[in-house]
Amino acid sequence: MIGPRHPSVQRLRRLSRRRSARSDENAFVIDGPTLLAEALAAGVQLLEVVAEPGADEELLARVDVTIHRAAEGTLAKAVDPVTPQGIAAIAAIPPSTISANRRDRLVVVAVGVNDPGNAGTLLRSADAAGVDLVAFCDDSVDPYNPKCVRAAAGSLFRLPVIRSAGSLETLKVLKDHGIRSLGMVARRGSVYDAVDYAVPSAVVLGSEAHGLPPEVTEAVDELVTIPMSGPTESLNVGMAGTIVVFEALRQRRARRNEVDGTPSPGAGFSGS
């Protein structure tokens, strides 16, 4: 039975609290049984697990790495949540790069998006809309920050993600791979649903407070706006990204239906 001073618990604490540690070790923390189950289903490479009494034994039976049994309350001194959930894992951060292997690429580029909740929303929407890659650029939040991992609700495990990239370099690489860039701005851009997303495209989103920096708006291929009738100055970056990637999904589904000769199901989505 291990306690707070065990090296694995110290490692959990270090990876939970320091971005530099996650970069140096190329590893991150997964906290709680729900996220651990999502990670196992997605094939995330686990490195080690710490479990307190009462942890889900059926879930632990699916783990094929070392499981450290910890005294109750140990994880409260190591992981980020106020109320730890009795089980935490350390996982490897997978490598990811921009490629042109698929000609229907859809990419999301976050420039200076520093709120973990908004970043998590972007990841969830990107996952749901079939985005191929998400790049976090400049001073964006680390997507492997524990708050962002929780906000992404498992989507981070299923998406190729680039972290700590430079925005201008990323746009150049995208262009070199035949992927045009669409910069989201509050006004004076092309109306978002009049843009053709059926070709390889990257949706470029700026920070919550300042939007895209001038050098990025000059570097993108086209500026895009979501028109609003109310007095709100701009949308939350997570909401704006969600609207655009689902418009891209709608268009691509319609295009596939045309190619396949099947009737289009219409523009709307229904939930249950």
VEXBA-245806 format. One record per atom (N, C-alpha, C, O, CB): x, y, z. Coordinates in steps of 0.001 Angstrom, whole numbers, padded with zeros to 6 digits, always signed. Each point is the difference from the previous one (the first is absolute). Glycine has a CB too. Example, Ala and Ser with C-alpha at 12.3 -4.5 7.8 and 13.67 -1.06 7.14 Angstrom:
<nodes>
+013190-005690+007800;-000890+001190+000000;+000900+001200+000000;+001036-000019+000665;-002928-001154+000581;+001542+002223-001966;+000820+001190+000060;-000770+001090+000730;+000509+001108+000169;+000675-001736-002314;
</nodes>
This chain:
<nodes>
+000864-001192+000000;-000864+001192+000000;+000904+001247+000000;+000820+000185+000899;-002703-001429+000357;+001715+002089-002278;+000855+001180-000115;-000683+001225+000597;-001216+000024+000192;+002261-000989-002257;-000234+001985+002353;-000517+001231+000573;+000435+001212-000787;+000540-000144-001097;-000534-000931+003313;-000226+002278-001685;+000267+001247-000734;+001451+000182-000438;+000260+000715-000968;-002103+000265+002253;+002798-001616-000590;+001401+000202-000346;+000521-001010-001011;+001165+000062-000394;-000851+000888+002641;-001146-001857-002661;+000438-000986-000999;+000320+000711-001319;-000699+000945-000365;-000716-002751+001463;+002463+001371-001823;+000375+000671-001266;-001147+000117-001005;-000082+000992-000724;+002369-001857+001080;-003167-000126-000411;-001104+000082-000963;-001003+001073+000376;-000566+000657-000874;+000865-003068+000389;-000523+002594+001776;-000905+001063+000458;+000653+001358-000222;-000662+000957-000404;-000358-002502+002126;+002311+001624-001457;+000727+001239-000281;-000045+000332-001486;-000106+001164-000385;+001607-001608+002342;-001420-000580-002774;-000069+000210-001458;-001379+000502-000405;-000108+000899-000833;+001817-002709+000481;-002752+001247+000924;-001351+000481-000266;-000130+001479+000344;-000565+000781-000766;-000327-003077+001213;+001427+002670+000724;-000078+001390+000429;+000741+000912-000976;-000497+001063-000373;+000330-001820+002763;+001359+000329-002796;+000825+000809-000909;-000688+000185-001349;-000038+001107-000536;+002104-001944+001686;-002604-000240-001691;-000649+000071-001315;-001315+000764+000061;-000389+000633-000981;+001459-002800+000373;-001754+002118+001734;-001261+000728+000144;+000215+001500+000059;-000834+000772-000473;-000114-002732+001657;+002060+002372-000605;+000184+001415+000319;+000905+000754-000955;-000071+001227-000063;-000292-001856+002380;+001215-000068-003064;+001009+000710-000788;-000015-000412-001469;+000200-001165-000344;+001193+001333+002395;-001635+000816-002896;+000046-000242-001443;+001389-000457-000430;+000130-000881-000849;-001919+002604+000509;+002819-001132+000920;+001360-000364-000373;+000275-001471+000305;+000715-000663-000752;+000019+003025+001178;-001294-002880+000670;+000185-001410+000332;-000679-000888-001037;+000556-001022-000402;-000428+001610+002841;-001342-000197-002878;-000686-000783-001029;+000801-000010-001293;+000061-001019-000689;-002269+001587+001727;+002821+000562-001370;+000820+000071-001213;+001273-000824+000145;+000385-000730-000913;-001304+003010+000447;+001570-002157+001628;+001257-000724+000203;-000202-001516-000015;+000813-000737-000559;+000026+002675+001894;-001930-002396-000716;-000244-001434+000096;-000893-000524-001129;-000176-001208-000153;+000441+001411+002617;-000826+000720-003249;-000919-000382-001068;-001129-000879+000560;-000346-001036-000568;+002235+001171-001120;-002443+000309+002806;-001019-000777+000696;-000998+000949+000647;+000285+001182+000199;+001352-003067+000214;-002826+001344-000082;-001047+000805+000635;-000823-000877+000923;+000176-001218+000041;-000259+002767-002024;-000826-000912+002729;-000783-000688+001024;-001444-000176-000467;-000608+000919-000549;+002095+000034+002348;-002012-002134-001572;-001416-000306-000229;-000599-000305+001365;+000429-000939+000671;-000026+000029-003048;-001394+001697+002792;-000549-000140+001343;-001428-000509-000041;-000847+000562-000695;+002333+001273+001475;-001751-002889-000044;-001362-000494+000158;-000314-001184-000891;+000612-000163-001056;-001269+002444+001670;-000302-003118-000196;-000326-001211-000758;-000639+000262-001353;+000229-000753-000946;-000501-000362+003101;-000527+002174-002263;-000667+000257-001284;+001016+000330-001089;-000053-000555-001098;-001975+001376+002327;+002956+000090-000916;+001017+000363-000992;+000955-001172-000264;+000446-000196-001131;-000606+002603+001871;+000466-003170+000289;+000876-001152-000215;-000654-001009-000936;+000669-000567-000864;+000334+000908+003138;-002299-000568-002111;-000715-000910-000902;+000020+000528-001436;+000181-000771-000943;-001658+000050+002851;+001293+002030-002076;+000062+000611-001335;+001397-000189-000603;+000133-000304-001186;-001888+002005+001860;+002786-001520+000144;+001370-000142-000484;+000288-001434-000433;+000632-000223-001032;+000070+002087+002545;-001159-002830-000732;+000205-001402-000370;-000721-000329-001311;+000543-000701-000854;-000315+000100+003291;-001449+001111-002587;-000757-000262-001231;+000670+000621-001212;-000092-000530-001107;-002000+000439+002446;+002775+001229-001131;+000657+000703-001108;+001408-000525-000277;+000645+000433-000955;-001989+001579+001529;+001820-002932+000245;+001327-000553-000219;+001133+000898+000457;+001116-000110-000508;-002075-001090-001381;+000694+002091+002841;+001044+000870+000541;+001060-000857+000704;-000338-000949+000707;-001329+002857-000425;+002924-001577-000472;+001083-000741+000633;+000146+000422+001459;+000443+001112+000287;+000733-001318-002504;-001545-000673+003128;+000153+000275+001418;+001405-000383+000453;+000612-000917-000547;-003079+000542+000914;+002965+001083+000630;+001332-000258+000536;-000070-000602+001398;+000768-000908+000317;+000119+002796-001688;-001785-001402+002204;-000214-000565+001328;-001305+000552+000561;-000507+001027-000450;+003009-001257+000839;-003033-000481+000610;-001281+000364+000598;+000145-000025+001519;+000679-000860+000561;-001962-000079-002549;+000633+001896+002639;-000077+000022+001462;-001472-000121+000377;-000837+000759-000489;+002954+000678+000714;-002430-002402+000653;-001393-000245+000381;-000126-000071+001514;+000796-000655+000673;-001193-000575-002828;-000613+001914+002679;-000307-000036+001426;-001031-001092+000273;-000608-000519-000936;+001122+002988+001152;-000720-002822+001047;-001048-000977+000338;-001357+000443-000532;-000356+001175+000083;+001636-001822+001971;-002026-000297-002595;-001312+000298-000556;+000013+000304-001486;-001057+000211-000594;+000451+000629+002803;+001800-000813-002827;+000077+000235-001448;-000677-001152-000744;-000067-001123+000499;+002227+002427-000215;-002654-001007-001473;-000722-000970-000833;+000934-001138-000405;+000884+000188-000835;-002408+001637-000021;+001330-002998+001443;+000897-001123-000271;-000184-000561-001415;+000960-000479-000603;-001003-000064+003042;-001169+000599-002964;-000206-000461-001376;+000765+000881-000979;+000566-000492-000976;-002831-000396+001602;+002280+002190-000363;+000763+000917-000848;+001488-000270+000147;+000723-000034-000996;-002528+001772+001202;+002269-001928+001010;+001421-000254+000220;+000443-001297-000658;+001158-000126-000399;-001296+001379+002546;-000772-002226-002267;+000349-001273-000641;+000320+000180-001481;+000645-000856-000606;-002107-000327+002248;+001013+002296-002228;+000277+000259-001421;+001329+000709-000209;+000434+000180-001138;-002880-000059+000738;+003095+000281+001484;+001260+000739-000075;+001165-000982-000080;+000066-000950+000780;-001067+002875+000524;+001926-001699-002251;+001116-000933-000167;+001344+000618+000384;+001048-000420-000490;-002337-000683-001328;+001247+002110+002703;+001237+000586+000526;-000022-000122+001520;-000988-000450+000581;+001168+002073-002543;+000906-001223+002594;+000104-000093+001455;-001091+000814+000691;-000217+001169-000320;+002685-001509+000093;-003151-000297+001177;-001007+000675+000818;+000546+000105+001422;+000273-001008+000653;-002195+000135-002104;+002075+002105+001914;+000451+000237+001368;-001221+000171+000898;-000849+000853-000255;+002998+000229-000566;-002234-001883+001857;-001093+000124+000955;+000381+001051+001037;+001039-000098+000652;-001736-002324-001009;-000160+003425+000495;+000318+001143+000859;-000949+000080+001181;-001148-000436-000078;+002044+001656-001902;-000411-000667+003057;-000845+000229+001165;-001076+001033-000326;+000219+000891-000821;+001705-001460+002350;-003070+000451-000894;-001092+000939-000233;+000457+001424+000304;+000646+000258+001016;-002331-002051-000460;+001335+002714-001460;+000367+001394+000153;+001312+000379-000648;+000361+001176-000025;-001614-001223+002095;+001970-000926-002593;+001305+000280-000606;-000129+000904-001218;+000790+000929-000169;+000028-003134+000992;-001807+001940-001671;-000122+000759-001247;-000414+001455+000239;+000239+000858-000849;-000833-002986-000307;-000013+002402+002288;-000386+001386+000304;+001212+000909+000071;-000122+001212-000176;-001861-002057+001421;+003150+000273-000988;+001227+000778+000097;+000762+000053-001314;+001082+000583-000081;-000960-001204+002468;-000705-000003-003431;+000757-000126-001242;-000708+000536-001234;+000635+000633-000843;+000407-002586+001855;-002341+001714-001136;-000688+000362-001235;-000738+001313+000153;-000131+000522+001106;-000101-002932-001672;-000251+002943-000547;-000549+001348-000053;-001386+000162+000613;-000229+001009+000665;+001567-000732-002676;-002285-001212+001829;-001370+000248+000460;-000106+000188+001512;+000789-000551+000769;-001571-000776-002702;-000199+002108+002334;-000266+000195+001425;-000421-001317+000639;+000374-000288+001137;-001043+002678-001564;-000105-003189-000299;-000456-001301+000494;+000542-001096-000912;-000649-000350-000986;-001453+001388+001970;+003276-001588-000677;+000564-001087-000833;-000943-001197-000020;-000800-000198+000914;+003141+000960-000364;-002228-001555-001616;-000949-001084-000216;+000591-001382+000255;-000537-000997-000482;-000579+002443-001171;+002193-001519+002391;+000503-001281+000466;+000881-000765-000963;+000506-001069+000341;-002504+000998+000975;+002188+000598-002509;+000850-000674-000975;+000571+001039-000957;-000718+000884-000468;-000645-003017+000650;+002648+002023-000468;+000647+000918-000941;+001056-000762-000780;+000623-000929+000515;-001048+002909+001004;+000619-001578-002762;+000968-000668-000865;+000944+001024-000604;-000350+001166-000184;-001307-002988-000323;+002841+001367+000210;+000955+000780-000776;+000050-000619-001386;+000175-001210-000144;+001201+001858+002207;-001533+000195-003091;-000049-000471-001383;+001001+000751-000852;+000387+001125+000316;-002795-001718-000043;+002822-000041-001354;+000931+000620-000934;-000738+000970-000918;-001109-000286-000452;+002579-001756+000541;-000849+003190-000360;-000531+000930-000991;+000396-000508-001383;+001190-000114-000291;-001058+002082+001916;-001099-002275-002477;+000352-000569-001313;+000555+001058-000940;-000383+001166+000086;-001394-002887+000215;+002679+001327-001202;+000502+000951-000996;-001079+000296-001038;-000855-000839-000283;+003206-000006+000631;-002298+002051-000907;-000959+000364-001041;+000598+001085-000880;+000638+000928+000496;-002575-001539+001001;+001730+000493-002798;+000502+000983-000951;-001055+000272-001062;-000929-000785-000186;+003297+000029+000599;-002213+001868-001099;-000862+000322-001146;+000457-000830-001186;+001192-000059-000304;-001609+002421+001150;-000524-002995-001510;+000345-000780-001191;-001070+000213-001052;-001048+000588+000264;+002266-002315+001124;-000937+001245-002572;-000957+000138-001109;-000457-001374-000469;-000280-000194-001183;+001366+002354+000474;-001161-003109+001631;-000386-001357-000379;-001443-000069-000464;-000353-000843-000825;+002005-000036+002449;-002495+001773-001090;-001395+000038-000403;-000284+001333-000663;+000455+001045+000464;-001108-002604+001405;-000097+001517-002949;-000278+001225-000749;-001243+000708+000524;-000334+001079-000489;+001408-002101-001514;-001764+000450+002976;-001177+000670+000547;+000313+000568+001373;-000873+000053+000866;-000633-001590-002159;+002742+001961+001497;+000426+000436+001314;-000837+001162+000523;-000339+000928-000733;+002627-001700+000173;-002610+000694+001845;-000605+001113+000714;+000793+000161+001294;+000088-000925+000806;-002427+000524-001823;+002911+001586+001202;+000896+000263+001114;-000551+001173+000812;-000595+000918-000566;+002590-001793-000751;-001805+000852+002622;-000282+001142+000860;+001324+000500+000558;+000795-000778+000526;-003117-000098+000066;+002553+002184-000711;+001212+000626+000532;-000414+001005+001056;-000712+000958-000300;+001964-001276-001886;-000818+000111+003416;-000309+000907+001111;+001222+000873+000258;+001084-000503+000294;-002713-001164+000742;+001442+002979-001148;+001110+000953+000176;-000235+000792+001289;-000897+000840+000057;+001254-000662-002586;+000437-000442+003549;-000131+000735+001251;-001280-000299+000765;-000439+000826+000801;+001792+000926-001839;-001959-002904+000815;-001210-000387+000742;+000462-000555+001344;+000479-001132+000075;-001816+000619-002221;+001195+001304+003199;+000629-000380+001261;-000957-000461+001088;+000439-000285+001114;+001295+001881-001693;-003015-001678+000294;-000955-000489+000987;-000185-001509-000170;-000385-000439-001084;-000789+002687+001118;+001434-003055+000994;-000115-001456-000153;-001404-000463-000367;-000160-000963-000750;+001988+000749+002387;-002848+000896-001110;-001364-000387-000331;-000311+000206-001464;-000602-000867-000634;-000062+001434+002935;+001068+000580-002853;-000215+000258-001428;+000804-000971-000860;-000491-000488-001018;+000069+002907+001531;+001649-002696-000102;+000816-000954-000752;-000641-001385+000020;+000001-000706-001008;+002068+002026+001566;-002619-001706+000601;-000671-001285+000077;-001235-000053-000883;-000273-001020-000633;+001132+000774+002941;-001613+001354-002352;-001166+000063-000884;+000411-000152-001455;-000642-000727-000758;-000523+002197+002409;+002243-000782-002046;+000490-000128-001370;+000361-001451-000325;-000313-000492-001084;+001168+002849+001195;-000201-003031+000820;+000393-001387-000231;-001231-000904-000128;-000044-000870-000869;+002182+001280+002136;-003125-000206-000410;-001208-000826-000078;-000742+000227-001312;-000449-000953-000636;+000265+001024+003130;+000055+001183-002895;-000696+000301-001251;+000780-000517-001191;-000585-000526-000947;-000427+002546+001998;+002339-001873-001013;+000834-000497-001094;-000139-001505-000145;-000103-000516-001112;+001709+002394+001486;-001609-002576+000744;-000175-001454-000009;-001346-000371-000594;-000082-000889-000847;+001555+000690+002859;-002532+000875-001573;-001352-000317-000464;-000198+000325-001473;-000774-000672-000681;-000048+001098+002979;+001510+000592-002798;-000192+000447-001380;+000968-000656-000979;-000027+000317-001189;-000791+001835+002092;+001664-003052-000435;+000899-000701-000906;+001223+000784-000404;+000555-000232-001074;-002509-000942+000272;+002394+002113+001650;+001228+000744-000287;+001189-000957+000053;+000035-000911+000827;-001033+003043+000129;+001971-001919-001845;+001134-000904-000109;+001147+000339+000941;+000783-000877+000363;-001433+000535-002702;+000757+001615+002740;+001143+000431+000797;-000345+001310+000691;-000679+000852-000573;+002294-002005-000998;-001143+001314+002813;-000124+001272+000714;+001397+000445+000402;+000750-000769+000602;-003086+000195+000252;+002690+001818-001184;+001313+000555+000342;-000183+001150+000978;-000773+000922-000261;+001713-001594-001989;-000235+000622+003370;-000008+001071+000983;+001281+000807-000162;+001098-000525+000182;-002511-000844+001429;+001271+002641-001952;+001148+000819-000400;+000250+001153+000967;-000863+000404+000780;+000400-001009-003150;+001692+001112+002275;+000439+001176+000750;-000210-000235+001505;+000485-000999+000532;-001048+002505-002508;-000140-000619+002661;-000141-000152+001450;-001327-000653+000382;-000580+000330+001035;+002027+001679-000735;-001926-002926-001125;-001219-000742+000343;+000245-000888+001215;+001136-000341+000326;-001858+000374-002741;-000368-000392+003071;+000071-000934+001120;+000564-001332-000489;-000185-000379-001156;-001778+001514+002293;+002648-001832-000249;+000452-001350-000300;-001230-000910-000032;-000696-000106+001010;+002982+000516+000076;-002578-001072-002216;-001185-000866-000050;+000088-001171+000973;-001014-000624+000311;+000731+001265-002692;+001493-000945+002867;+000167-001076+000979;+000004+000516+001438;+000294-000748+000932;+000990-000522-002643;-001609+002544+001887;-000284+000554+001323;-001166-000788+000605;-000971-000273-000705;+001803+002603+000017;-000768-002706+001978;-001085-000819+000568;-001395+000582-000180;-000951-000747-000233;+002591-000040+001867;-001782+002110-001530;-001322+000616-000189;-000490-000183-001431;-001186-000235-000229;+001725+001914+002010;+000375-001571-002742;-000377-000173-001398;-000312-001468-000295;-000937-000298-000740;+002370+002272+000109;-000661-002877+001199;-000266-001434-000182;-001416-000328+000469;-000727-000728-000676;+003184+000198+000982;-002847+001066+000853;-001351-000254+000498;-001055+000657-000879;-001028-000609-000295;+001947+000451+002606;-000671+001401-002735;-000986+000715-000817;-000201-000669-001355;-001087+000072-000574;+001720+002047+001730;+000402-002763-001666;-000107-000669-001303;-000786-001298+000087;-000442-000521-001024;+002612+001539+000376;-002352-001547+001845;-000880-001158+000235;+000313-001193-000892;-000913-000662-000495;-000835+002257+001179;+003022-001873-000891;+000390-001161-000785;+000363+000304-001439;+000673-000806-000642;-002122-000484+002098;+001023+002430-001984;+000285+000328-001401;+001497+000171-000244;+000485-000302-001091;-002723+001406+000928;+002968-000628+001155;+001444+000162-000149;+000675-001323-000339;+001013-000013-000699;-001085+001917+002313;-000477-003017-001127;+000609-001304-000230;-000205-000498-001421;+000734-000873-000465;-001085+000369+002856;-000638+001048-003083;-000343-000491-001338;+000493+000901-001122;-000057-000386-001167;-001922-000673+002174;+002462+002248-000678;+000387+000986-001010;+001514+000155-000073;+000656+000052+001040;-002817+001143-000668;+002735-001121-001577;+001384+000445-000104;+000103+001463+000427;-000748+000846-000490;+001176-002498-001381;+000487+001946+002772;+000133+001340+000559;+001458+000430-000048;+000899-000747+000387;-002893+000367+001109;+002212+001612-001983;+001325+000614+000040;-000020+001062+001081;-000933+000801+000062;+001356-001254-002533;+000591+000473+003325;+000063+000978+001078;+001249+000858-000157;+001019-000447-000527;-002278-001109+002062;+001157+002800-001066;+001141+000924+000037;+000576+000292-001381;+001213+000148-000145;-000703-001003+002410;-001362+000938-003271;+000467+000343-001347;-000020+001519-000185;-000719+000702+000711;-000139-002913-001607;+001641+002716-000054;-000052+001404-000367;-001068+000205-001059;-000074-000776-000953;+002513+001060+001508;-003273+000749-000413;-001131+000164-000911;+000438+000234-001443;-000535-000630-000912;-000769+001545+002814;+002262-000026-002124;+000407+000301-001371;+000669-001203-000651;-000213-000274-001181;+000487+002678+001809;+000530-003112+000141;+000630-001212-000539;-001055-001043-000327;+000090-000680-001022;+001991+001147+002348;-003091-000595-000453;-001075-000964-000240;-000773+000335-001271;-000303-000889-000795;+000121+000513+003261;-000137+001656-002660;-000722+000400-001216;+000814-000289-001250;-000555-000395-001026;-000612+002171+002330;+002485-001583-001227;+000859-000286-001151;+000003-001498-000313;-000087-000398-001162;+001522+002388+001740;-001335-002809+000459;+000000-001449-000218;-001342-000443-000583;-000042-000847-000892;+001673+000535+002800;-002716+000878-001409;-001315-000321-000549;-000069+000339-001485;-000480-000795-000808;-000546+001205+003057;+001506+000768-002593;-000025+000412-001407;+000848-000929-000853;-000395-000362-001108;+000042+002736+001813;+001521-002765-000194;+000875-000912-000728;-000668-001347-000250;+000333-000697-000959;+001633+001844+001973;-002920-001515-000137;-000718-001264-000157;-001336+000184-000726;-000833-000906-000012;+001932+000086+002102;-001298+001984-002688;-001210+000226-000782;-001237+000249+000830;-001117-000216-000470;+002112-001190-001240;-000811+001865+002958;-001130+000275+000888;-000116+001506+000170;+000906+000633+000541;-000616-002848+000675;-001386+002795-001668;-000159+001451+000118;-000442+000351+001413;-000606-000814+000697;+000025+000997-003148;+000893+001034+002859;-000302+000429+001360;-001104+001046+000013;+000000+000925-000812;+002355-001420+001472;-003301+000342+000269;-001154+000871+000126;+000032+000627+001386;-000245-000679+000997;-001117-000727-002621;+001667+002713+001691;+000110+000689+001268;-001347+000526+000469;-000662+000742-000725;+003001-000135+000148;-002749-000985+001782;-001279+000440+000540;+000147+001382+000631;+000817+000207+000897;-001496-002603-000494;-000130+003338-000893;+000015+001374+000515;-001437+000419+000321;-000954-000577-000522;+003045+001145-000834;-002236+000444+002220;-001334+000410+000458;-000814+000666-001091;-001229-000074+000015;+002164+000347+002250;-000268+000380-003219;-000740+000714-001043;+000878+000165-001244;+001219-000166+000034;-002575+001389+001727;+000671-000888-002861;+000644+000309-001283;+000700-001194-000645;+000922+000177-000797;-000627+002120+001635;-000728-003509-000498;+000493-001180-000695;-001096-000596-000858;-001143+000455+000041;+002764-000897+001811;-001282-000572-002627;-001024-000726-000754;-000957-000667+000972;+000422-000480+001052;+001174+000094-002970;-002877+000350+001580;-000988-000643+000873;+000318-001493+000074;+000207-000654-001022;-001990+002384+000424;+001818-002254+001812;+000540-001347+000232;-000698-001091-000798;+000656-000943-000443;-000047+001703+002697;-001939-000659-002455;-000693-001072-000709;-000006+000191-001518;-000620-000773-000731;-000791+000479+002748;+002117+001345-002484;+000184+000171-001440;+001385-000475-000437;+000328+000037-001186;-001916+001907+001230;+002392-002385+000911;+001351-000474-000281;-000055-001491-000336;-000781-000739+000598;+001784+002494+000947;-000184-002197-002491;+000044-001410-000391;+001009-000734+000881;+001206+000228-000095;-001844+000356-002293;+000128-001471+003248;+000867-000786+000880;+000235-001408-000541;+000633-000823+000661;-001472+002151+001277;+000337-001604-003124;+000176-001338-000556;+001419-000217-000500;+000408-001139-000229;-002814+001123-000402;+003162+001093+000460;+001408-000114-000364;+000822+000018+001291;-000500+000465+001024;+000115+000676-003289;+001645-001637+002250;+000811-000009+001222;+000110+001388+000617;+000457+000935-000657;+000827-002866-000256;-001697+002073+002165;-000106+001313+000641;+000446-000069+001451;-000121-001032+000659;-001762+001627-002193;+002408+000544+002022;+000346+000152+001402;-000763+001187+000562;+000083+001105-000536;+002210-002111+000160;-003033+000785+001449;-000738+001058+000690;+000925+000563+001078;+000402-000718+000916;-002685-000385-001373;+002621+002396+000344;+000986+000626+000885;-000735+000919+000968;-000664+000946-000422;+002479-001071-001362;-001698-000152+003081;-000745+000710+001031;+000950+000701+000958;+001029-000556+000383;-002891-001109-000576;+001513+002895+000581;+000840+000780+000888;-000420-000094+001452;-000922-000735+000351;+001337+002251-002229;+000269-000768+002706;-000234-000045+001439;-001359+000590+000359;-000610+000732-000779;+003075-000577+001158;-002921-000497+000825;-001298+000463+000469;-000036+001521+000126;-001022+000621-000291;+000721-002786+001503;+001404+002766-000781;+000015+001435+000280;+000373+000852-001200;-000525+001101-000165;+001102-001670+002476;+000320+000074-003148;+000584+000863-001032;-000222-000469-001434;+000312+000738-000934;+001365-000148+002605;-002200-001777-001869;-000168-000496-001360;+001335-000337-000635;+000986-000234+000699;-003054+001591-000912;+002100-001381-001104;+001236-000326-000710;+000933+001207-000031;-000457+001124-000208;-000783-002805-001194;+002531+001467+001604;+000949+001109-000121;+000115+000453-001451;-000261-000786-000910;+001529-000076+002900;-000876+002136-002226;+000054+000536-001370;+000849-000829-000955;-000365-000175-001162;+000047+002406+002147;+001447-002741-000505;+000869-000760-000902;-000659-001298-000471;+000310-000499-001082;+001673+001482+002244;-002889-001528-000349;-000706-001216-000402;-001118+000330-000982;-000191-000720-000980;+000738-000338+003193;-001293+002146-001963;-001057+000382-000947;+000575+000327-001372;-000664-000196-001018;-000698+001071+002924;+002597-000376-001934;+000646+000282-001280;+000489-001277-000678;+000102-000052-001226;+000576+002289+002104;-000376-003266-000089;+000586-001219-000559;-001040-001002-000480;+000305-000827-000859;+001615+001176+002362;-003149-000299-000969;-001001-000987-000410;-000458+000270-001434;+000194+001092-000533;-000947-001342+002930;+000147-000757-003002;-000453+000126-001392;-001321+000751-000111;-000262+000653-001010;+001437-002781+000491;-002007+002039+001553;-001314+000657-000058;-000476+000275+001420;+000258-000785+000912;-000824-000369-003105;-000134+002280+002376;-000603+000324+001286;-001476-000389-000028;-000683+000191-001006;+002329+001707+001365;-002127-002444+000754;-001354-000538+000069;-000691+000562+001243;+000611+000124+001062;+000096-002251-002278;-001990+002464+001067;-000772+000600+001086;-001312-000745+000203;-000626-000449-000961;+001667+002678+000471;-001449-002356+001745;-001333-000502+000324;-000887+001217+000264;+000172+000658+001027;+000744-002856-000046;-001857+002519-001871;-000819+001202+000202;-000933-000153+001190;-000505-001091+000267;+000627+001552-002713;-000349+000636+003159;-000881-000008+001174;-000978+001168-000097;+000356+001080-000469;+001448-002166+001888;-003024+000862-000976;-000997+001064-000047;-000127+000737+001317;-000542+001104+000041;-000666-002404-001746;+001703+000705+002788;-000089+000636+001312;+001200+000892+000266;+000892+000094-000844;-002208-002039+001671;+001360+002603+000330;+001059+000960+000311;+001296-000632+000500;+000978+000710+000232;-002766+000882+000290;+001813-002914-000353;+001208-000664+000482;+001162+000282-000944;-000134-000104-001219;-001256-001699+002298;+002538+002164-000495;+001155+000369-000825;+000603-001195-000713;+000370+000096-001170;+000084+001766+002734;-000351-002990-000867;+000590-001196-000619;-000450-001221+000768;-000507+000100+001117;+002510+001202-001920;-001812-002458+000188;-000362-001260+000631;+001179-000566+000781;+001157+000285-000308;-002813-000727-001523;+001354-000355+002835;+000998-000804+000673;+000742-000839-001044;-000618-000527-000925;-000777+000465+003055;+002727-000066-001984;+000794-000680-001027;-000417-001462-000152;+000046-000545-001103;+001861+002091+001595;-002312-002182+000605;-000463-001375-000108;-001281-000099-000815;-000161-000918-000805;+001225+000429+003000;-001983+001441-001985;-001248+000013-000750;+000241+000322-001471;-000576-000641-000879;-000634+001327+002954;+002057+000304-002345;+000286+000365-001392;+000624-001177-000753;-000388-000296-001130;+000704+002696+001829;+000645-003062-000071;+000618-001150-000644;-000997-001110-000249;+000037-000657-001041;+002100+001250+002128;-003034-000805-000129;-001009-001046-000149;-000909+000275-001191;-000276-000898-000796;+000352+000501+003262;-000541+001637-002590;-000889+000356-001108;+000669-000292-001341;-000621-000566-000899;-000448+002346+002324;+002325-001395-001554;+000672-000124-001299;+000329-001450-000332;-000184-000419-001142;+001133+002701+001458;-000467-003059+000651;+000360-001385-000347;-001235-000830-000300;+000068-000944-000786;+001966+001122+002221;-003172+000161-000816;-001214-000742-000344;-000584+000455-001331;-000668-000781-000677;+000212+000481+003107;+000696+001555-002817;-000353+000410-001359;+000854-000753-001011;-000490-000416-001049;-000188+002693+001884;+001957-002452-000515;+000875-000779-000879;-000489-001439-000105;-000012-000576-001088;+001952+002047+001705;-002342-002053+000508;-000533-001368-000027;-001262-000069-000842;-000169-000930-000789;+001141+000502+003056;-001870+001410-002107;-001241+000007-000781;+000290+000028-001489;-000592-000755-000772;-000567+001926+002642;+002084-000288-002275;+000331+000099-001415;+000636-001276-000524;-000310-000443-001106;+000600+002890+001392;+000584-003030+000488;+000692-001205-000466;-000939-001194-000082;+000137-000842-000888;+001969+001709+001891;-003058-000942-000079;-001008-001058-000091;-000854+000192-001256;-000293-000959-000714;+000251+000754+003238;-000354+001456-002785;-000801+000278-001187;+000779-000341-001266;-000561-000551-000947;-000653+002362+002190;+002509-001482-001260;+000825-000299-001173;+000146-001508-000211;-000049-000478-001134;+001288+002630+001493;-001063-002894+000723;+000099-001460-000119;-001303-000601-000493;+000001-000933-000803;+001685+000910+002637;-002812+000570-001343;-001296-000494-000456;-000196+000254-001486;-000565-000838-000703;-000364+001236+002981;+001395+000761-002769;-000092+000292-001423;+000827-000985-000810;-000443-000486-001041;+000071+002899+001569;+001569-002704-000050;+000879-000927-000716;-000574-001407+000009;+000075-000722-000994;+001901+002127+001605;-002560-001789+000542;-000563-001346+000118;-001362-000138-000658;-000487-001110-000209;+001740+000869+002313;-001869+001382-002433;-001328-000032-000596;-001114-000252+000983;-001095-000402-000393;+002163-000375-001634;-000804+001010+003324;-001045-000202+001011;-000598+001343+000374;+000687+001019-000070;+000476-003078+000955;-002439+002083-000485;-000638+001273+000346;+000670+000625+001202;+000419-000701+000922;-002581-000121-001848;+002265+002146+000917;+000544+000721+001152;-001006-000031+001129;-001190+000209-000235;+002554+001282-001264;-000909-001752+002750;-000933-000042+001123;-000452+001377+000466;-000797+000104+000931;+001877-002207-000251;-000584+003159-001312;-000406+001345+000401;+001088+000661+000797;+001010-000614+000342;-003386-000082-000334;+002151+001976+000287;+001042+000809+000614;+000067-000163+001508;+001022+000320+000605;-001302+001281-002449;-000773-002086+002457;-000025-000010+001462;+000520-001285+000595;+000185-001000-000694;-002092+002523+000585;+002146-001479+001438;+000403-001184+000740;-001024-000212+001098;-000499+000964+000580;+002973-000610-001094;-002790-001600+000802;-000936-000288+001077;+000708-000802+001063;+000900-000788-000291;-002849+000836-001291;+001542+000156+002801;+000616-000745+001097;-001043-000855+000685;-001201+000167-000210;+002906+001641+000538;-001230-002726+000491;-000912-000861+000731;+000483-000140+001418;-000629-000691+000800;+000019-000541-002886;
</nodes>
